[in-house]
Structures are given as C-alpha cells and as structure tokens.
Amino acid sequence: MRKSSCRGPQFAAALVAGVVAAGCCDDHVRGASTSFLADLTLGTNYAWVGDTVGLYASALSESGNNAIWCSGVVYTSADQPGRFQYATTNPAVAIIDERARFVALHDGVTGIVTTTAGVRDTMQVIVGPAIASLHVSATPLPARVGDTLIVQLDAIDRAGAVLDGAEVQLVDFALGSDSLARWIRTSRAPRPFPSITFLSPLSDRLVLLGPGVLRLVAAAPHDVGRPPRYVADTLTLTIIAK
C-alpha cells in the first residue's frame, strides 16, 4: 500500500500562509491619518475651548499596492507613539502639549499637522466656546396654519448665560423634510471651509402650510469623548387650523 504524501492540502495551506507572511502587504509609508478616536476618522473635528484631547495617528501604505486582506495600516501611535510628531498651524487657537495631546485655548480654526516617516497629514479642527445646552424656541404661539414663525436657536453655557459665537448647526426638520412647513433662511455669510456650522444665535422664519405635529431639531458638534457627545435640542410644534 502506498503511503499518503505530506504534500497535500496541508502543505498547500502552509505555502499560502508563507507567501502572505513574506510580505504581500505594502509596508512602505505613503501617507498618514490623524483623529481624536481610533475608530472615528473625520476630515474636520469640532472641539471646545478648554478641551484636552489625546491624538490617534496611523502611518498608511498605498492602498492600491495591498492585497485585499491587508488593512493598509503600517503602524499606529498606539503601538509606536515615538514615530509621530505633532504641531498646530495656529498656536493661538490650540497647542500640542508634552503628552501629545491637543489643548484648545481659544475659538477659531487650526490644523493638526502629523509627521511620520517623512510624510505629513493635516486634520482641521474648529474650536468654539463650550456649550452646556441648546434651546430652540418659536414665536408666536400657538402655531396656526398660514402663520410665519420666528425660530430661534440659542447656545447656553454652564452658567446659564446665552453664548454668542458658539458653533451650531441650523435648526431643521427632524425627518429631513416636511410638507407641514417651509423655511425662509436668513442670509448668512459663508463660513470658511471646512465648517458645517454657523455662529449662534441663529434665527430663521418658518412658514406653516398645514395642520399637524412638526418636530424641529438642532445640534452642536463636539467630537471629543468616547463616544463623542453632540449637544442637541428638539422643539415639537402642534400646528392648528385657523
């Protein structure tokens, strides 16, 4: 009886594993990425004055050179923190401290420049005043079909005072669109790229078209914490027929 050969499926699997281990994944650093959290990478982050945030950075290979099972991450600041250097483009807004943390000092826009293996990445950060809560209000009430309401959004600080210049998003319909009303937006100067927010307080007009219940929502981004906490407020309007 002929003995079975060892050069069967097990040998083939070992050969494939050896090829993979031999370097199918590109380990040449071609780029970098920076974020406040390892599992959340955003092109632009929002922080508040007074925040101190740890940084997470990755050294990346060129995605087109990797096999499908490769992540494209060569190393990260979690396993090799000494290979990354950080600086801010506007030290009046924020600095990097001796523990490689982002420290927000003043409202404004700055970049975090990350350098590793001769490549750079810049993450934009928009810093605004710290917000304790948001308040959406509408006048006049009760809301009737045909009325035009003034919808106001205020940001409130920890002392209960109304903030000027807080970074907030526009008040909008909770469902994205609604047949019960339409907005007449106040003309506003465009914000510098990459901002998706406007400075509080905000005021817009809302024309009521039909009876029903309408939910309005507002939010203020804050990409700090685990998970990041966006401050929000909701106003529910009951529109009655005249």
C-alpha positions as CSV (number, residue, x, y, z in Angstrom):
1,M,0.0,0.0,0.0
2,R,1.3,3.4,-1.0
3,K,1.8,5.9,1.9
4,S,-0.1,9.2,1.6
5,S,2.0,12.2,0.7
6,C,2.6,15.1,3.0
7,R,2.5,17.4,0.0
8,G,-1.3,17.6,0.2
9,P,-3.8,20.3,1.3
10,Q,-1.9,20.9,4.5
11,F,1.2,21.7,2.6
12,A,-0.6,24.0,0.2
13,A,-2.2,25.9,3.0
14,A,1.2,26.3,4.7
15,L,2.7,27.5,1.4
16,V,0.0,30.2,1.0
17,A,0.5,31.3,4.6
18,G,4.2,31.6,4.0
19,V,3.6,33.7,0.9
20,V,1.3,36.1,2.9
21,A,3.8,36.3,5.7
22,A,6.6,37.0,3.2
23,G,5.2,40.5,2.5
24,C,2.1,40.7,0.3
25,C,1.1,43.8,2.4
26,D,2.9,47.0,1.4
27,D,4.8,48.3,4.5
28,H,6.1,51.5,2.8
29,V,4.6,54.6,4.5
30,R,2.9,56.7,1.8
31,G,0.5,58.7,4.0
32,A,-0.9,59.3,7.5
33,S,-4.1,59.9,9.2
34,T,-5.0,61.7,12.4
35,S,-8.1,61.6,14.6
36,F,-9.3,62.1,18.2
37,L,-10.5,58.4,18.3
38,A,-9.0,55.3,16.9
39,D,-12.4,54.1,15.4
40,L,-13.6,57.5,14.1
41,T,-11.7,59.4,11.4
42,L,-13.1,62.7,10.3
43,G,-11.7,65.2,7.9
44,T,-12.8,68.0,10.3
45,N,-13.3,67.8,14.0
46,Y,-15.0,70.1,16.4
47,A,-13.7,70.9,19.9
48,W,-14.5,73.4,22.6
49,V,-12.3,75.9,24.4
50,G,-10.9,74.1,27.5
51,D,-10.8,70.6,25.8
52,T,-7.7,68.5,26.2
53,V,-7.8,65.5,23.8
54,G,-5.5,62.6,23.1
55,L,-4.5,62.0,19.4
56,Y,-4.6,58.8,17.4
57,A,-2.5,58.6,14.3
58,S,-1.8,55.9,11.7
59,A,1.0,55.5,9.1
60,L,-0.5,54.3,5.9
61,S,0.7,52.4,2.9
62,E,-0.6,53.0,-0.6
63,S,-4.0,51.2,-0.8
64,G,-3.6,50.1,-4.4
65,N,-0.4,48.1,-3.6
66,N,-2.0,45.9,-0.9
67,A,-3.7,42.6,-1.1
68,I,-7.4,42.5,-0.2
69,W,-6.6,41.1,3.3
70,C,-4.3,44.0,4.2
71,S,-5.5,46.9,6.2
72,G,-3.2,49.5,4.8
73,V,-2.0,50.5,8.3
74,V,1.7,50.1,8.7
75,Y,1.8,51.2,12.4
76,T,-0.1,53.5,14.7
77,S,0.5,55.8,17.6
78,A,-0.9,53.2,19.9
79,D,2.0,50.7,19.3
80,Q,4.7,53.1,18.1
81,P,4.0,56.6,19.6
82,G,7.5,57.8,19.3
83,R,7.4,57.7,15.5
84,F,4.8,60.5,15.3
85,Q,5.4,64.3,15.7
86,Y,2.6,66.8,16.0
87,A,2.2,70.6,15.7
88,T,-0.7,73.0,15.2
89,T,-0.9,75.6,12.5
90,N,-2.4,78.2,14.8
91,P,-1.0,78.1,18.3
92,A,-3.2,80.9,19.4
93,V,-6.2,78.6,19.0
94,A,-4.6,75.3,20.2
95,I,-1.3,73.7,21.1
96,I,0.1,70.2,21.4
97,D,1.3,69.5,25.0
98,E,4.2,67.4,26.1
99,R,2.0,64.3,26.2
100,A,1.0,64.7,22.5
101,R,-2.5,66.0,23.4
102,F,-4.5,68.7,21.7
103,V,-5.2,71.5,24.0
104,A,-7.9,74.0,22.9
105,L,-7.2,77.6,24.0
106,H,-9.3,79.9,22.0
107,D,-12.1,79.8,19.5
108,G,-11.0,79.7,15.9
109,V,-9.7,77.2,13.3
110,T,-6.4,75.3,13.4
111,G,-4.8,72.3,11.8
112,I,-3.1,69.4,13.5
113,V,0.0,68.5,11.4
114,T,1.1,64.9,11.9
115,T,4.5,63.9,10.6
116,T,5.9,60.3,10.4
117,A,8.4,58.6,8.2
118,G,8.8,61.8,6.2
119,V,5.1,62.2,5.3
120,R,2.5,64.6,6.7
121,D,-1.2,64.7,7.4
122,T,-3.2,67.8,8.4
123,M,-6.5,67.4,10.3
124,Q,-8.6,70.5,10.6
125,V,-10.1,71.4,14.0
126,I,-12.8,74.1,14.6
127,V,-12.8,75.3,18.2
128,G,-15.7,77.1,19.7
129,P,-17.0,78.1,23.1
130,A,-18.0,75.3,25.4
131,I,-21.8,74.6,25.2
132,A,-23.9,73.2,28.1
133,S,-27.2,73.0,26.2
134,L,-29.1,74.3,23.2
135,H,-32.5,76.0,23.3
136,V,-34.9,76.1,20.3
137,S,-37.8,78.5,20.5
138,A,-40.6,79.7,18.2
139,T,-42.9,82.7,18.3
140,P,-45.7,83.5,18.1
141,L,-47.5,80.6,19.7
142,P,-49.9,78.8,19.4
143,A,-48.9,77.9,15.8
144,R,-51.6,78.2,13.2
145,V,-51.7,77.3,9.5
146,G,-50.7,80.3,7.5
147,D,-48.5,81.8,10.3
148,T,-44.9,82.7,9.8
149,L,-42.9,81.8,12.9
150,I,-39.6,83.1,14.1
151,V,-37.5,80.1,15.1
152,Q,-34.5,81.0,17.4
153,L,-31.6,78.8,18.4
154,D,-29.5,79.8,21.4
155,A,-26.5,78.1,22.9
156,I,-26.3,78.2,26.7
157,D,-23.1,78.0,28.7
158,R,-22.6,76.2,32.1
159,A,-23.5,79.3,34.0
160,G,-26.9,79.5,32.2
161,A,-25.9,82.5,30.0
162,V,-26.6,82.8,26.3
163,L,-23.4,82.3,24.2
164,D,-22.5,84.5,21.2
165,G,-20.3,82.8,18.6
166,A,-20.9,79.1,19.5
167,E,-20.6,76.6,16.7
168,V,-24.1,75.2,16.0
169,Q,-25.9,73.6,13.1
170,L,-29.1,75.1,11.5
171,V,-32.4,74.2,13.0
172,D,-34.1,71.8,10.7
173,F,-36.9,69.3,10.4
174,A,-36.3,66.1,12.4
175,L,-37.3,64.0,9.4
176,G,-35.3,65.9,6.8
177,S,-38.2,67.4,5.0
178,D,-41.8,68.1,5.8
179,S,-45.0,69.1,4.0
180,L,-46.3,71.0,7.0
181,A,-43.9,73.9,6.7
182,R,-41.1,75.5,4.7
183,W,-38.1,77.5,5.7
184,I,-37.2,81.1,4.8
185,R,-33.5,81.2,5.8
186,T,-31.8,84.3,6.9
187,S,-29.0,85.4,4.6
188,R,-25.7,84.5,6.2
189,A,-22.1,85.0,5.2
190,P,-20.4,81.7,4.1
191,R,-18.2,80.1,6.7
192,P,-14.6,79.3,5.9
193,F,-14.0,75.8,4.6
194,P,-14.4,73.2,6.2
195,S,-17.1,74.4,8.6
196,I,-20.6,72.9,8.5
197,T,-21.8,75.1,11.3
198,F,-22.8,78.7,11.9
199,L,-22.3,81.0,14.9
200,S,-25.0,81.3,17.5
201,P,-27.5,82.8,18.0
202,L,-29.4,81.8,14.8
203,S,-32.9,83.0,13.7
204,D,-34.9,81.8,10.7
205,R,-38.5,82.1,9.6
206,L,-40.8,79.1,9.2
207,V,-44.0,79.3,7.1
208,L,-46.7,76.9,8.3
209,L,-48.5,75.2,5.5
210,G,-50.9,72.6,7.1
211,P,-52.2,71.3,10.4
212,G,-50.2,68.6,12.2
213,V,-47.3,67.9,14.5
214,L,-43.9,69.2,13.5
215,R,-40.6,68.4,15.2
216,L,-37.6,70.7,14.8
217,V,-34.1,69.7,15.9
218,A,-30.8,71.5,16.4
219,A,-27.3,70.2,17.3
220,A,-23.9,71.4,18.1
221,P,-21.0,69.0,17.1
222,H,-18.4,68.1,19.7
223,D,-16.0,65.3,18.5
224,V,-14.4,64.8,21.9
225,G,-15.1,61.9,24.3
226,R,-15.9,58.2,24.0
227,P,-18.3,58.3,22.2
228,P,-18.3,62.0,21.0
229,R,-21.3,63.9,22.5
230,Y,-23.3,66.2,20.3
231,V,-25.5,68.7,22.3
232,A,-29.0,68.8,20.8
233,D,-32.5,70.2,21.4
234,T,-35.9,69.4,19.9
235,L,-39.0,71.5,19.7
236,T,-42.3,70.0,18.9
237,L,-44.9,72.2,17.3
238,T,-48.6,71.4,17.1
239,I,-50.0,73.4,14.1
240,I,-53.7,74.0,14.3
241,A,-56.1,75.1,11.5
242,K,-57.2,78.7,11.6
